[in-house]
Amino acid sequence: MKLSGEMRAFAARLGHDFSRPGLLIEALTHSSISSPGREDNQRLEFLGDRVLGLVMAEALLEADRAAAEGQLAPRFNALVRKETCAAVAREVNLGEVLKLGRSEMLSGGRRKEALLGDAMEAVIAAVYVDGGYEAARNVVLRLWGVRIATVEADARDPKTSLQEWAQARGLAPPAYVETGRSGPDHAPKFTIEVRLATGESTVATAGSKRQAEQAAAGALLARLETGT
């Protein structure tokens, strides 16, 4: 099985020369286009999630030998979460080579965060199966690159921090309410309001509910910390 020119260019961006090209094709095949004889990427995604986790756990331990588990866990979560995988996928233009069914293609599947993140994990698994752990490790460390060194800034979860702020003052956990949704089906925008029992609240809009909740929590935290 031979790779197309686009697939070869993508493999070059990954930095891995596939001896079994079919693995890369499988990793980039979404379930919306799978059929008998054509495997989709769900099984590879399952494996890739675990490979990525091991690589990141090792990298974090190596990067900070004095860090406690409580410090490492949020860093780890920030590096392996779906949003980060999707961001890496965009950087290597994974969406351009993702194989989708017609309905997913028409609904903007090449830009969907979940599809990109899942496919990125599947690609990691394809490299692992094709070349072994060291090959997968090398690809992950190169693609994640500076994120590993700067993860501390991303590891602060605004929702968790806001909940801790409320608990420390004997308040009920913050409440999150979806107050609006706009945009086309393939690129929706969600508006979320976060409200504390004391009445303080903020509103934020983002491309996913989780992102909007995090943005709203971060904005409210900033207001509480500055007293504005």
N, C-alpha and C positions, 0 to 999 in steps of 0.2 A: 504494500500500500504506500502510495506516494502522497506527500503533502502538496497542497497548492502553493503558489507563490506567496499569497497572503499568510498562510499557515507557517511557511518557512521563515518569513519575516518576523512573525510573532515568536516563534521558537528562538530566533536570534535575539529578540528583545528580552526573552527570559534568560538567555545565556545557557541553554541546554540543547544539545544535538541528540534528537530522539533516535534510538536504534529501532524502536517499535512505534512508528508514527501513528498507528491506530489508537494508541493510548491518548495522544493529544487530541485526536479527533473526537474520541469518546468524551474526554474531559470538557470539550467545548460544545457538546450536543445536549441541548435542553430537552426535558421530557415532552415538551409540546411538539417535538418533531420525531420522537423515537417511534420505532415500529419493529416488528419481528425481524431479527437480524441486524438491527441498528440499536446499539446500547446507548442509553442516555447517561448523564454524568452523576446521577444521584449516589451510586455506590462509591464512586471515587470521591465525591464530596465528603461522605462519611469518613473515609480514610484520611483525606487531606486535612480535615479539621484536627484530627489527632496528631498528624505529622507536624502541622504548624504549631500546635500547642507544645509539643516536645521541644522543637527548635527554639521557641520563644522562652520556655522555662529555662533551658540551658543558657541561652544568651543573657537573660536577666541575672541569673546567678553569677555568670562570669563578669558581667558589667559592674555589679555591685556586690562584692563578697561580704559586706557588712550588713546588708539589708535584711530585715526581719521578714517573716512570712506576711505580716500585715502590711508591709510596704510593697512587697513583690506582687501580691494578689491584684491590687488595682492596676498596676502597670501591665501585668499580664493580660487582664481583661481588656484594657485599652488597645493592646496590640493585636489581639485575636478577634475582636468583635467584628460583626458583619460590615459595619461602616468602614472600618479600616481596610478590610479585605477588598471592599468595593472601590475604595480610593486608590489602592495599589493597582487594581484591575484597570481603572481609568488611565493611570499613568502609563501602562503598557498597551493601551488601546485594545484591551481584550474584547470589548463590545463589538469591534469591527469584524471579528472572526467567530463570534458566538453563533451557533447554528440554532435557529428558532423556527417554530411553526408559524404559519401565516398570521394567526390571531395574535400571538405574542409580538410578532414583528410589527404589526399594525398598531398595537397598543404601546409601542415604545419600549419593548423589552430590552433592547440593547443599552438602555440608560437606567433600567431599574436596579436599585441598590441591591435588593435581595438576589436577583439573578446574577449580577456581576460578582457579588461576594461568594455565592455558592460556586460559581464557575472558577473563581480564583482558587478556592480550596481544592476543587477537583483537579485543576492544573498542577497544584503542588503534589497531589497524590500521583498523578501521571508521571511526573518527574521521579518521584520516589520509587514507583514500580519499575520504571524504565532504567533508572541509574543507581538506585540504592539511596540510603539515608544521607550520605555525604553530598551527593548531587542535589538532593532536595534541600538540604541545609544551606548549601552554597547559594542556591537560587533565592531562598527565603531571605537570607541575611543581606544579599545584594539588593533585593527589591524593597525590603523594609528599611534598610539602611539607617538613615539619620533618625528615623522614628524610634529606634531602640535607644539611642543616646538621649533623646529629648522627650521620652515618654512621660516623665514626671509631670510635665505641664498638661498632658492630655488625660492623666490618670485621675485627676480630681473630678469626681462625678457630682455635678451640681445637685441632682435630685437627692443623692445620699447626704451631701453636705447640708442641704436645706432641711432634710428630715432630722438630722442630728442637731441642727440649730434649734428646731422646734422642740425636740425631746428634752434638750438641756434646759429649756424654759418651762417645762411641764405642759406644753401645748400638744394638741392632737396632730397627727401627721398631716402634711399639706395635702390639699385636695386638688386634683387635676380634672378639668372639664373641657371637652372639645366644644368650642363655641362657633366654629365655622370650618367650612371646607370649600375650596375653590379650585379652578384649573381643570384641564381635561383629565380623563381617566388615566391616561398614560403618564401624567406628570401632576398629580394632585398636590395641593398645598393645604396643610392642616393648621388651624389656629387653636391654640390651647391656652386656657387661663389657669394659673396656679394661685390658690388662695389659702391663706393661713387663718386660724381660728380668730386671730386678732383683727382680721379684716384687710390686712395688706394683701395686695395681689398684683400680678403682672400678666401680660399676654404676649405670646410669641407665635410666629408662623414659620413653618419649615416643611420640607418635602416628606417627612414621615412624622407620625405621632410621637415617636420616641425622641426625635430630634427637637420637635417643638416643645415637648415637656422639659427636656434638658435646657433648652434656650430660655424658657420661661423661668425655670428654677434658678438658672445662673443670673438672670436679670434681677430677680427678686433678692437673691443673696447679695448682689452688688449694692442694691439700694439699702438693704438692711445694714450692711457693713459700713456704708458711707453716711448713713443717717439721712439720706435725701428722699 
